[in-house]
C-alpha cells in the first residue's frame, strides 16, 4: 500500500478533473471499497503465487485510493466553509477522524473474532465502504441542488 501512494497524484488528477473535491472523495472511497471486495474475492478464489500477485496489484490500487481519498477529504474540509474558516474546518475534520478511528478498530476486531473467513469479512467491509461513499455523494448533490435552486 505504501508504494501505491506514489500513484495517488494520478488518481487525484483523474477524479478531480471535472468534479469538486467532496464528490471526488466519495468516488475514491467507493473505489477503495471495490478494491476491498476484489481483495476478498481473490482470497476466496485463488491460492499460492496467483493470489500473491493479485494482492500486490490490489494493494497498489488500495494504497493509491487511500491516500487520494485523504487528500481530497482534507481539501473538501478546507473549502467547506469560507476562506477564513479553513482552520476550523480542518480541526473539525481531524477531530471526527480521531474520535471515529478507535471505533473502527474496535469494530474490526469484533468482526474478526466473529468470522472465520477473511474473504467474507473483506467483502462485507468493501460493500459497506461503497455504500457510505454513495450515500455521502447522494447527500452532497441533494444539498448542492437545494442551495442552487433556493
N, C-alpha and C positions, 0 to 999 in steps of 0.2 A: 504494500500500500504506500509505503514511503516513496518508492520510485515513481509511483503513479502521480505523486504530487507535481512532478515535472510537466505532466500533461494538463494540469488544471488551467493554465492560461489559454490553451486551445479550447477547452470546454467553456471557459468564461467568454471567449470571443464568439463562439458559435451560439451559446444560449442567450447572450445579451445583445446580439446583432439587431434584433427587431423587437425586443421586449425591455420593459423596466426590470430593475433588479429583483423585486419581490416575485413576480411571476417566473422569472428565470430561476430563482432559488427553489421555487416549488417544483418546477420541472426537473431540476437537478436532484431533488430529494426523491421524486418518483423514479428517476432513472437509477439512483442508488438502490432503491428498494427492488427494482428489477434485477440489478446485479446480485443482490442477496438471494433472490428467487433462483436465478441461474446457478448460483453457488450451491444452494440446497439441492436442486435437481441434479447437478453434477455429482454431488457426493452420494446421491441415491443411485445413479445410473452407471457411473464409471468407477474404476478402481485401478490402482497401480500408476504407471507412468502417464497414461492419458488423463487421469484425474489430476495429477500434479501439474501437468501442462495447462489444463483448463483453469486450475486455481491461480496460476501465475497471471494469466490473461485477465481473469475476473478480478484479482487483487489490484492489478494496474488500473483497471476501469473504476473499481470502487474507490481507490485512493484519489484518482483524479476528480471523481464526482464529489467525494467527501470534502476535499479542500476547496473545490469550486463552490460548493454549497455554503461553506463557512464564509468565503469571501463575499458572495452575493448577499447572504443574510446580514452581514455586518454593513455592507453598503446600503441595503434596504433600510436597516435600522437607523443609519446616519441620515438618510434622506426622509425618514418618515415624518418628522416634524418640520420646523422651519430651519433656516440656515444657522440661527444662533442656538438651536436646541440639540445639536448633534451629540454633544457630550452627555446630556441626559438620556437621549435615546439609546446610545451605546451602553450607558451604565444600566439602564433597564433591561436591555437585551442580555448583557452579561450576568445580571442578577438572576434572570429567569433560567438561563443555561446553567448557572451554578447551583440553583435550587433543584432543578429537574434532573441533572446528571446523576446524582446518587439514587434517585427514584428509578431511573432506567437501569442502573447497575443492579439494584435490589430486584427489580422485576426480571431482569435477565437471569440472575442466579436462581430465582424461584422457578422460572420456566425450565432451566436446565435440569434442576433437581426433579422436576415432574415429568420430563420427557426422556425417552431412551434414544431417539434418533435425532442427530444433529440436523439432518436434512429437513425434517418436518419443522423443527424449530426455526431454521433459517427461512424456510418457505413462509411460515406464519409472520415472522418479523418483516420479511420483504413485502408481503401483502399489506401489512399494517403501515409500513412506511409509504407505500404507494398511495394508500387511502388518505393518509394525513396530507401528503403533498397535493393530491387532487382536491381535498376539502379546503385547504388553505388557498389554493388557486381560485376555486369557485367563489369563496367568500371575498377575495380581493377584487375580482371582477364585478361582483354584485355591489360592493361599496363604491368602486370607481364609476359604475353606471349610475348609481343614485346621486353621487356627487356631481357628475357631469350633467345629468338631466335636471337636477334640482337647483 
